[in-house]
């Protein structure tokens, strides 16, 4: 995280102090993951101007804070810190962006050592990593212009990763060849005669190259996962089709990085947990199975339990696994534990509170839910508008309609980001609920709706799903008829009542009256119908047709990009089962 520059005298003293920045950076990241946020931040800030690796560590702490809160202020701070790290890496006279091949050629001079080769490779990897993080900061805004900007940044990063990955691999091969060649004067003369830009010379060791390979594999893997999250139709806009996101390659690279001795090994572990417990179920990246990847996540958590026994982040991900396994009470206990261990870290406290709110909605414990969201509304600076809407629907669902109405009136005042689709959705819903006679049932409809849109209905128990079904069946609001049938269909699908689910989805797809209030209902209904029909070979063709209909016949509705990612994943699953 950015901080004031230390006094000049202190800088001179620290420059005279030799440091093993690779080892120091690894220690700093481990501090971070064992709840030593303050100590980690101080360590990285102390050396951030003296080592590109330590500067990167400081910027990563800033980036992590931004990603946990999504607050505009922290996202801007992270962006500034990442660009500062980039400048430090490029401060060398020759410029780190110059091709690695030319730089390694220079290292053949007897005056230069392999250490310089490693330093320049390390700098290039860090610059590429910074580019990926800057792209992620763009993507989380979920805006068209941000997607395009993030896409161009990723394109630059991709070229740098490819170059570094290739050069490091060639250096590793050269080292392997040299270690297997016979020793002696003749062999030495032959090696010098055959020297190439990627010869393993000077003081470049296999151990150092393995660490660099782990370092580049982290960004390379994260890059692939980022690309796989971008809506396919936007990939065409930013001309990224030449760089397709391969999720399997991304996961393999992150797994390699997580076992390396690089400072980013623990971060690669966190990235894998984030993917398996947050991204994969949310975007339905393996069809409709929200449990895909849970075995991998559980194995990672078990393996790292001794290293990070009380880490609030690892306990948080344990709670995510438990939530996805529908062990809601256990998940709540884990999030409460993580909340306590993160007593000095407001950002982690907020993500824990958010999950506690969601688990409470899943359990239909509406009073507990609205108290969590109310605290977030008052404390968080990310999206008070969104938290206010969640507070209102949960408060109304608990029976406090007067309190809910008061909160809905606040939503308009807290609406700040006009291009943010989540805030747009929250404001439109709050405005509508203010204009009609509010009932507890309508608020429960609002809760079930967000559970559906955020892919949380599969986490609900059968008894809670039956209770939701009962409430919605008794709802008689014509303007919400299509939404009601969409949600009923999703509930029936979760309960395994496929025939009833199909019937409800069909009724939702035919609803024209409520289209103005709920513009996303029809395309989402066709998507749901398509996914159900994909499950049987005899209806696979019809299912594919409905998915394409949802993709091509509708535009300008709420959460359009989100649905496009899910449709793309569903269509890709057909190609894996029935290759063309």
C-alpha positions as CSV (number, residue, x, y, z in Angstrom):
1,X,0.0,0.0,0.0
2,X,1.3,3.4,-0.8
3,X,2.9,5.4,2.0
4,X,5.2,8.3,2.7
5,X,8.8,8.0,1.6
6,X,11.2,7.3,4.4
7,X,13.8,9.9,5.4
8,X,16.9,10.1,3.2
9,X,19.2,9.0,5.9
10,X,17.2,5.9,6.5
11,X,17.2,5.1,2.8
12,X,21.0,5.4,2.7
13,X,21.3,3.0,5.7
14,X,18.9,0.5,4.1
15,X,20.7,0.6,0.8
16,X,23.9,-0.3,2.5
17,X,22.1,-3.3,4.1
18,X,22.3,-6.3,1.8
19,X,18.9,-8.0,1.5
20,X,17.7,-11.3,-0.1
21,X,14.6,-9.7,-1.6
22,X,13.3,-13.0,-2.9
23,X,13.3,-14.5,0.6
24,X,12.1,-11.3,2.2
25,X,9.2,-11.0,-0.2
26,X,8.2,-14.6,0.5
27,X,8.2,-13.9,4.3
28,X,6.1,-10.7,3.7
29,X,3.4,-12.6,1.8
30,X,3.3,-15.3,4.5
31,X,2.9,-12.6,7.1
32,X,0.0,-11.3,5.1
33,X,-1.7,-14.6,5.0
34,X,-1.2,-15.3,8.7
35,X,-3.1,-12.1,9.6
36,X,0.0,-10.0,9.9
37,X,-1.4,-7.4,7.5
38,X,0.2,-4.4,9.3
39,X,3.6,-6.1,9.6
40,X,3.5,-7.3,6.0
41,X,2.6,-3.8,4.8
42,X,5.4,-2.2,6.9
43,X,8.0,-4.7,5.6
44,X,7.1,-4.1,1.9
45,X,6.9,-0.3,2.4
46,X,10.3,-0.2,4.1
47,X,12.1,-1.7,1.0
48,X,9.7,-0.8,-1.8
49,X,12.0,1.8,-3.4
50,X,15.1,-0.5,-3.2
51,X,13.8,-3.7,-4.8
52,X,11.4,-4.3,-7.7
53,X,10.3,-7.4,-5.9
54,X,9.5,-5.6,-2.6
55,X,7.8,-2.8,-4.6
56,X,5.6,-5.4,-6.2
57,X,4.8,-6.9,-2.8
58,X,3.7,-3.5,-1.5
59,X,1.5,-3.0,-4.6
60,X,0.0,-6.4,-4.2
61,X,-1.1,-5.7,-0.7
62,X,-2.7,-2.5,-2.0
63,X,-4.4,-4.6,-4.9
64,X,-5.6,-7.2,-2.4
65,X,-7.3,-4.5,-0.3
66,X,-9.0,-3.1,-3.4
67,X,-10.2,-6.5,-4.5
68,X,-11.7,-7.3,-1.1
69,X,-13.6,-4.1,-0.8
70,X,-14.2,-2.9,-4.4
71,X,-14.1,0.6,-3.0
72,X,-13.3,3.2,-5.6
73,X,-10.7,4.9,-3.4
74,X,-8.8,1.7,-2.8
75,X,-9.0,0.6,-6.4
76,X,-7.5,3.9,-7.5
77,X,-4.8,3.6,-4.9
78,X,-4.0,0.1,-6.1
79,X,-3.8,1.3,-9.7
80,X,-1.4,4.1,-8.7
81,X,0.8,1.7,-6.7
82,X,0.9,-0.8,-9.5
83,X,2.0,1.9,-12.0
84,X,4.7,3.1,-9.5
85,X,6.1,-0.5,-9.4
86,X,6.0,-0.5,-13.2
87,X,8.1,2.7,-13.3
88,X,10.6,1.3,-10.9
89,X,11.1,-1.8,-13.0
90,X,11.5,0.3,-16.1
91,X,14.0,2.7,-14.4
92,X,17.0,0.8,-15.7
93,X,18.8,2.8,-18.4
94,X,18.2,0.2,-21.1
95,X,14.5,-0.1,-20.3
96,X,12.9,-3.4,-19.3
97,X,10.6,-3.4,-22.2
98,X,13.5,-3.9,-24.6
99,X,13.5,-7.5,-25.7
100,X,15.0,-10.0,-23.3
101,X,17.1,-11.6,-26.1
102,X,19.2,-8.4,-26.5
103,X,19.7,-8.2,-22.8
104,X,20.8,-11.8,-22.4
105,X,23.2,-11.3,-25.4
106,X,24.9,-8.5,-23.4
107,X,25.3,-10.9,-20.5
108,X,27.7,-13.0,-22.6
109,X,30.2,-10.2,-22.0
110,X,32.7,-11.5,-19.4
111,X,32.0,-8.3,-17.3
112,X,28.3,-9.2,-16.9
113,X,27.0,-12.0,-14.6
114,X,24.0,-14.3,-14.7
115,X,22.6,-12.3,-11.8
116,X,21.8,-9.4,-14.2
117,X,19.9,-11.8,-16.5
118,X,17.8,-12.9,-13.5
119,X,17.2,-9.3,-12.5
120,X,16.0,-8.3,-15.9
121,X,13.7,-11.3,-16.3
122,X,12.3,-10.7,-12.8
123,X,11.6,-7.0,-13.7
124,X,9.8,-8.0,-16.9
125,X,7.7,-10.6,-15.1
126,X,6.7,-8.0,-12.5
127,X,5.7,-5.5,-15.2
128,X,3.5,-8.1,-16.8
129,X,2.0,-9.0,-13.4
130,X,1.2,-5.4,-12.8
131,X,-0.5,-5.2,-16.2
132,X,-2.7,-8.2,-15.3
133,X,-3.8,-6.6,-12.0
134,X,-4.6,-3.4,-13.7
135,X,-6.8,-5.3,-16.1
136,X,-8.5,-7.1,-13.2
137,X,-9.2,-3.7,-11.6
138,X,-10.8,-2.7,-15.0
139,X,-12.9,-5.9,-15.3
140,X,-14.5,-5.7,-11.8
141,X,-16.2,-2.5,-12.9
142,X,-18.3,-4.6,-15.3
143,X,-18.6,-1.7,-17.7
144,X,-18.1,-1.8,-21.5
145,X,-15.3,0.8,-21.6
146,X,-13.6,-0.9,-18.7
147,X,-13.7,-4.3,-20.5
148,X,-12.1,-2.7,-23.6
149,X,-9.4,-1.0,-21.6
150,X,-8.7,-4.1,-19.6
151,X,-8.5,-6.1,-22.8
152,X,-5.8,-3.9,-24.3
153,X,-3.8,-4.0,-21.1
154,X,-4.0,-7.8,-21.0
155,X,-2.9,-8.0,-24.6
156,X,0.4,-6.3,-23.7
157,X,0.8,-8.5,-20.6
158,X,0.2,-11.6,-22.7
159,X,3.1,-10.8,-25.1
160,X,5.4,-10.2,-22.1
161,X,4.4,-13.4,-20.3
162,X,4.9,-15.4,-23.5
163,X,8.4,-14.0,-24.0
164,X,9.5,-14.5,-20.4
165,X,8.0,-18.0,-20.3
166,X,9.9,-19.0,-23.5
167,X,13.2,-17.5,-22.4
168,X,13.1,-19.0,-18.9
169,X,12.2,-22.4,-20.4
170,X,15.2,-22.2,-22.8
171,X,17.5,-21.2,-20.0
172,X,16.3,-24.2,-18.0
173,X,17.0,-26.5,-21.0
174,X,20.4,-25.0,-21.4
175,X,21.2,-25.6,-17.7
176,X,20.0,-29.1,-18.0
177,X,22.2,-29.7,-21.1
178,X,25.3,-28.2,-19.3
179,X,24.7,-30.3,-16.2
180,X,24.5,-33.5,-18.3
181,X,27.6,-32.7,-20.4
182,X,31.0,-34.2,-19.5
183,X,33.4,-31.9,-17.6
184,X,36.8,-30.9,-18.8
185,X,38.6,-28.3,-20.9
186,X,37.3,-29.7,-24.2
187,X,33.7,-29.6,-23.0
188,X,34.2,-26.1,-21.7
189,X,35.6,-24.9,-25.1
190,X,32.8,-26.5,-26.9
191,X,30.2,-24.9,-24.6
192,X,31.7,-21.5,-25.2
193,X,31.8,-22.1,-28.9
194,X,28.1,-23.0,-29.0
195,X,27.0,-20.2,-26.6
196,X,23.5,-18.8,-27.3
197,X,21.4,-16.0,-25.8
198,X,19.8,-18.5,-23.5
199,X,22.9,-20.3,-22.3
200,X,22.9,-20.9,-18.5
201,X,26.0,-19.0,-17.5
202,X,27.4,-16.8,-14.8
203,X,25.7,-17.4,-11.5
204,X,22.2,-18.5,-12.9
205,X,21.3,-21.7,-11.0
206,X,18.6,-24.2,-11.6
207,X,17.0,-23.2,-8.3
208,X,16.8,-19.5,-9.4
209,X,15.3,-20.5,-12.7
210,X,12.7,-22.7,-11.1
211,X,11.7,-19.8,-8.9
212,X,11.4,-17.5,-12.0
213,X,9.3,-20.2,-13.7
214,X,7.0,-20.3,-10.7
215,X,6.9,-16.5,-10.8
216,X,5.9,-16.2,-14.5
217,X,3.5,-19.2,-14.2
218,X,1.4,-17.3,-11.6
219,X,0.7,-14.3,-13.9
220,X,0.4,-16.6,-17.0
221,X,-2.2,-18.7,-15.2
222,X,-4.1,-15.7,-13.8
223,X,-4.1,-14.2,-17.3
224,X,-5.8,-17.2,-18.8
225,X,-8.4,-17.2,-16.1
226,X,-9.1,-13.5,-16.6
227,X,-9.6,-14.0,-20.3
228,X,-12.0,-16.9,-19.7
229,X,-14.1,-14.5,-17.6
230,X,-14.5,-11.8,-20.3
231,X,-17.8,-12.1,-22.2
232,X,-17.0,-13.6,-25.6
233,X,-18.7,-10.9,-27.6
234,X,-16.4,-8.3,-25.9
235,X,-13.3,-10.3,-26.8
236,X,-14.0,-9.6,-30.4
237,X,-14.3,-5.8,-29.7
238,X,-10.9,-5.6,-28.1
239,X,-9.3,-8.0,-30.8
240,X,-8.3,-10.6,-28.2
241,X,-9.5,-13.6,-30.2
242,X,-5.8,-14.4,-31.0
243,X,-5.3,-14.9,-27.2
244,X,-8.0,-17.2,-26.1
245,X,-8.3,-17.8,-22.3
246,X,-7.6,-21.5,-21.6
247,X,-9.0,-22.3,-18.2
248,X,-7.3,-25.6,-18.0
249,X,-3.9,-24.2,-18.9
250,X,-4.5,-21.3,-16.4
251,X,-5.3,-23.7,-13.6
252,X,-2.3,-25.9,-14.4
253,X,0.1,-22.9,-14.4
254,X,-1.3,-21.7,-11.0
255,X,-0.9,-25.2,-9.6
256,X,2.8,-25.1,-10.7
257,X,3.3,-21.6,-9.2
258,X,1.7,-22.7,-5.9
259,X,4.4,-25.4,-5.4
260,X,7.3,-23.1,-6.3
261,X,9.6,-21.1,-3.9
262,X,8.6,-17.8,-5.4
263,X,6.9,-15.1,-3.3
264,X,3.8,-15.6,-5.3
265,X,3.4,-19.3,-4.5
266,X,1.0,-18.6,-1.6
267,X,-0.8,-16.1,-3.8
268,X,-1.3,-18.8,-6.5
269,X,-2.8,-21.0,-3.8
270,X,-5.3,-18.2,-2.9
271,X,-6.0,-17.6,-6.6
272,X,-6.9,-21.3,-7.0
273,X,-9.2,-21.2,-3.9
274,X,-10.8,-18.0,-5.3
275,X,-11.4,-19.6,-8.6
276,X,-12.9,-22.8,-7.3
277,X,-15.1,-21.3,-4.6
278,X,-16.1,-17.9,-6.0
279,X,-15.6,-17.6,-9.8
280,X,-16.5,-21.1,-11.0
281,X,-19.8,-21.3,-9.2
282,X,-20.8,-17.7,-9.9
283,X,-20.2,-17.8,-13.7
284,X,-21.3,-21.4,-13.9
285,X,-18.1,-22.2,-15.7
286,X,-18.7,-25.9,-15.7
287,X,-22.3,-25.9,-16.7
288,X,-24.8,-25.7,-13.9
289,X,-22.8,-27.8,-11.4
290,X,-21.8,-25.3,-8.6
291,X,-20.0,-28.1,-6.8
292,X,-17.4,-28.6,-9.5
293,X,-13.9,-27.8,-8.2
294,X,-14.9,-28.2,-4.5
295,X,-12.7,-31.4,-4.2
296,X,-9.7,-29.4,-5.4
297,X,-10.5,-26.5,-3.0
298,X,-10.8,-28.9,0.0
299,X,-7.5,-30.7,-0.9
300,X,-5.7,-27.3,-1.0
301,X,-7.2,-26.2,2.3
302,X,-6.2,-29.5,4.0
303,X,-2.7,-29.3,2.6
304,X,-2.2,-25.8,3.8
305,X,-3.9,-26.1,7.2
306,X,-0.6,-26.6,9.1
307,X,1.1,-23.6,7.4
308,X,-1.8,-21.2,7.9
309,X,-3.8,-22.6,10.9
310,X,-5.4,-19.3,11.9
311,X,-5.3,-17.4,8.6
312,X,-8.5,-15.4,8.2
313,X,-8.3,-15.7,4.4
314,X,-8.0,-19.5,4.5
315,X,-10.8,-19.8,7.1
316,X,-12.9,-17.5,4.8
317,X,-12.4,-19.9,1.9
318,X,-13.2,-22.9,4.1
319,X,-16.5,-21.1,4.8
320,X,-17.0,-20.7,1.0
321,X,-16.5,-24.4,0.5
322,X,-19.0,-25.2,3.3
323,X,-21.5,-22.8,1.9
324,X,-21.3,-24.4,-1.5
325,X,-21.8,-27.8,0.1
326,X,-25.0,-26.4,1.7
327,X,-23.4,-26.7,5.2
328,X,-24.7,-23.2,6.1
329,X,-24.3,-23.4,9.9
330,X,-20.7,-24.6,9.5
331,X,-20.1,-21.8,6.9
332,X,-21.5,-19.2,9.3
333,X,-19.2,-20.4,12.1
334,X,-16.2,-20.2,9.7
335,X,-17.1,-16.7,8.6
336,X,-17.5,-15.6,12.3
337,X,-14.1,-17.1,13.1
338,X,-12.5,-15.3,10.1
339,X,-14.2,-12.1,11.2
340,X,-12.6,-12.4,14.7
341,X,-9.1,-13.3,13.4
342,X,-9.3,-10.3,11.0
343,X,-9.9,-7.9,13.9
344,X,-7.3,-5.5,12.6
345,X,-8.2,-5.8,8.9
346,X,-11.4,-3.9,8.0
347,X,-11.4,-5.2,4.4
348,X,-11.5,-8.9,5.4
349,X,-14.1,-8.1,8.1
350,X,-16.3,-6.7,5.3
351,X,-16.1,-9.7,3.0
352,X,-16.9,-11.9,6.0
353,X,-19.9,-9.8,6.9
354,X,-21.0,-10.0,3.3
355,X,-20.9,-13.8,3.4
356,X,-22.7,-13.9,6.8
357,X,-25.4,-11.8,5.2
358,X,-25.7,-14.1,2.3
359,X,-25.7,-17.3,4.5
360,X,-28.5,-15.7,6.6
361,X,-30.5,-15.0,3.4
362,X,-30.0,-18.6,2.3
363,X,-31.3,-19.7,5.7
364,X,-34.1,-17.2,5.5
365,X,-32.9,-15.6,8.7
366,X,-33.8,-12.2,7.4
367,X,-33.2,-10.2,10.6
368,X,-29.6,-11.5,10.9
369,X,-29.1,-10.8,7.2
370,X,-30.3,-7.2,7.2
371,X,-28.1,-6.4,10.3
372,X,-25.0,-7.6,8.4
373,X,-25.9,-5.6,5.3
374,X,-26.8,-2.6,7.4
375,X,-23.4,-2.6,8.9
376,X,-21.8,-2.8,5.5
377,X,-24.1,0.0,4.3
378,X,-22.7,2.2,7.1
379,X,-19.1,1.1,7.1
380,X,-18.2,0.1,3.6
381,X,-17.4,2.6,0.8
382,X,-17.8,0.2,-2.0
383,X,-21.5,0.3,-2.9
384,X,-23.7,1.7,-0.2
385,X,-26.5,1.8,-2.7
386,X,-26.4,-2.0,-3.2
387,X,-26.0,-2.7,0.5
388,X,-28.9,-0.4,1.2
389,X,-31.1,-2.4,-1.2
390,X,-30.1,-5.7,0.4
391,X,-30.8,-4.2,3.8
392,X,-34.2,-3.0,2.7
393,X,-35.4,-6.3,1.2
394,X,-34.2,-8.3,4.1
395,X,-35.7,-5.9,6.6
396,X,-39.0,-6.0,4.8
397,X,-38.8,-9.9,4.5
398,X,-38.4,-10.0,8.3
399,X,-41.7,-8.1,8.7
400,X,-40.4,-4.5,9.3
401,X,-42.1,-2.9,6.3
402,X,-41.8,0.7,7.7
403,X,-38.0,0.3,8.3
404,X,-37.7,-1.2,4.8
405,X,-39.5,1.7,3.2
406,X,-37.1,4.1,5.0
407,X,-34.1,2.3,3.6
408,X,-35.5,2.2,0.1
409,X,-35.7,6.0,0.2
410,X,-32.0,6.1,1.0
411,X,-31.1,4.0,-2.0
412,X,-31.6,6.9,-4.5
413,X,-29.4,9.2,-2.4
414,X,-26.6,6.5,-2.3
415,X,-26.8,5.8,-6.0
416,X,-23.4,7.2,-7.3
417,X,-22.1,5.0,-10.1
418,X,-24.5,5.4,-13.0
419,X,-22.6,3.0,-15.2
420,X,-22.5,0.2,-12.6
421,X,-25.0,-2.5,-13.4
422,X,-25.4,-3.6,-9.8
423,X,-26.2,-0.1,-8.6
424,X,-28.6,0.4,-11.5
425,X,-30.4,-2.8,-10.6
426,X,-30.6,-1.9,-6.9
427,X,-31.9,1.6,-7.7
428,X,-34.6,0.4,-10.1
429,X,-35.8,-2.2,-7.7
430,X,-35.9,0.2,-4.8
431,X,-37.7,2.8,-6.8
432,X,-40.4,0.3,-7.9
433,X,-40.9,-1.0,-4.3
434,X,-41.3,2.6,-3.1
435,X,-44.2,3.2,-5.5
436,X,-46.3,0.1,-4.7
437,X,-47.9,-1.1,-1.5
438,X,-45.0,-3.0,0.1
439,X,-45.7,-6.5,1.5
440,X,-43.5,-9.0,3.2
441,X,-44.1,-11.4,0.3
442,X,-42.8,-8.8,-2.3
443,X,-39.6,-8.4,-0.1
444,X,-39.1,-12.2,0.0
445,X,-39.5,-12.2,-3.8
446,X,-36.7,-9.6,-3.8
447,X,-34.5,-11.8,-1.6
448,X,-35.1,-14.9,-3.8
449,X,-34.3,-12.8,-6.9
450,X,-30.8,-11.8,-5.7
451,X,-30.2,-15.4,-4.5
452,X,-31.0,-16.5,-8.0
453,X,-29.0,-13.9,-9.9
454,X,-25.9,-14.5,-7.7
455,X,-26.2,-18.3,-8.1
456,X,-27.0,-19.0,-4.5
457,X,-30.2,-20.9,-4.8
458,X,-28.3,-24.3,-5.2
459,X,-26.8,-23.6,-1.7
460,X,-30.3,-23.6,-0.1
461,X,-31.7,-26.6,1.7
462,X,-34.8,-28.4,0.4
463,X,-36.8,-27.2,3.3
464,X,-35.9,-23.5,2.6
465,X,-36.5,-24.0,-1.1
466,X,-40.0,-25.4,-0.3
467,X,-40.7,-22.4,1.9
468,X,-39.7,-20.0,-0.8
469,X,-41.8,-21.9,-3.3
470,X,-44.8,-21.6,-1.0
471,X,-44.4,-17.8,-0.6
472,X,-44.0,-17.2,-4.3
473,X,-47.0,-19.4,-5.2
474,X,-49.2,-17.2,-3.1
475,X,-47.9,-13.9,-4.7
476,X,-50.4,-12.2,-6.9
477,X,-48.7,-9.2,-8.5
478,X,-49.2,-9.0,-12.3
479,X,-46.1,-6.9,-12.9
480,X,-43.9,-9.5,-11.3
481,X,-45.6,-12.5,-12.9
482,X,-42.7,-13.4,-15.3
483,X,-40.1,-13.0,-12.5
484,X,-42.2,-15.1,-10.2
485,X,-42.3,-18.0,-12.8
486,X,-38.5,-17.7,-13.5
487,X,-37.7,-18.0,-9.8
488,X,-40.2,-20.8,-9.3
489,X,-38.6,-22.6,-12.2
490,X,-35.1,-22.2,-10.7
491,X,-36.4,-23.5,-7.3
492,X,-38.0,-26.5,-8.9
493,X,-34.8,-27.2,-10.8
494,X,-32.8,-27.2,-7.5
495,X,-35.4,-29.5,-6.0
496,X,-35.0,-31.9,-8.9
497,X,-38.5,-31.3,-10.2
498,X,-37.4,-30.8,-13.8
499,X,-40.8,-31.1,-15.4
500,X,-42.3,-28.5,-13.2
501,X,-39.2,-26.3,-13.7
502,X,-39.6,-26.5,-17.5
503,X,-43.2,-25.5,-17.2
504,X,-42.4,-22.4,-15.1
505,X,-39.5,-21.4,-17.3
506,X,-41.8,-21.5,-20.4
507,X,-44.4,-19.4,-18.6
508,X,-41.7,-16.8,-17.7
509,X,-40.4,-16.7,-21.3
510,X,-43.9,-15.9,-22.5
511,X,-44.5,-13.0,-20.1
512,X,-44.6,-9.8,-22.2
513,X,-46.5,-7.7,-19.6
514,X,-43.7,-7.6,-17.0
515,X,-40.9,-7.2,-19.6
516,X,-40.5,-3.5,-18.8
517,X,-40.0,-4.0,-15.1
518,X,-37.9,-7.2,-15.5
519,X,-36.1,-7.0,-18.8
520,X,-33.8,-9.9,-18.0
521,X,-36.5,-12.4,-17.3
522,X,-37.0,-13.6,-20.9
523,X,-33.4,-14.1,-21.9
524,X,-32.6,-15.8,-18.6
525,X,-35.7,-18.1,-19.0
526,X,-34.5,-19.2,-22.4
527,X,-31.0,-19.8,-20.9
528,X,-32.5,-21.9,-18.1
529,X,-34.6,-23.9,-20.5
530,X,-31.6,-24.5,-22.8
531,X,-29.5,-25.7,-19.9
532,X,-32.2,-28.2,-18.8
533,X,-32.6,-29.6,-22.4
534,X,-28.8,-30.0,-22.8
535,X,-28.9,-32.7,-20.2
536,X,-30.6,-35.2,-22.5
537,X,-29.1,-36.3,-25.9
538,X,-32.6,-36.3,-27.6
539,X,-33.2,-32.6,-26.6
540,X,-29.6,-31.4,-26.9
541,X,-30.2,-29.7,-30.3
542,X,-33.3,-27.9,-29.0
543,X,-31.3,-26.8,-25.9
544,X,-28.5,-25.3,-28.0
545,X,-31.1,-23.5,-30.1
546,X,-32.6,-21.9,-27.0
547,X,-29.2,-20.8,-25.8
548,X,-28.4,-19.1,-29.1
549,X,-31.9,-17.5,-28.9
550,X,-31.1,-16.0,-25.5
551,X,-27.7,-14.8,-26.7
552,X,-28.8,-13.3,-30.0
553,X,-32.4,-12.1,-29.7
554,X,-32.0,-9.9,-26.6
555,X,-29.9,-6.9,-25.7
556,X,-29.8,-4.0,-23.2
557,X,-31.2,-6.0,-20.2
558,X,-29.9,-6.2,-16.6
559,X,-26.8,-8.4,-16.1
560,X,-26.4,-9.1,-19.9
561,X,-22.6,-9.7,-19.7
562,X,-23.1,-12.1,-16.8
563,X,-25.5,-14.2,-18.8
564,X,-23.3,-14.1,-21.9
565,X,-20.5,-15.7,-19.9
566,X,-22.8,-18.4,-18.7
567,X,-24.2,-19.1,-22.2
568,X,-20.7,-19.3,-23.6
569,X,-19.7,-21.8,-20.9
570,X,-22.9,-23.9,-21.6
571,X,-22.2,-23.9,-25.4
572,X,-18.5,-24.9,-24.7
573,X,-19.7,-27.8,-22.6
574,X,-21.6,-29.2,-25.7
575,X,-18.4,-29.0,-27.8
576,X,-16.6,-31.0,-25.1
577,X,-19.2,-33.7,-25.0
578,X,-19.9,-33.7,-28.8
579,X,-16.8,-32.6,-30.5
580,X,-17.3,-31.1,-34.0
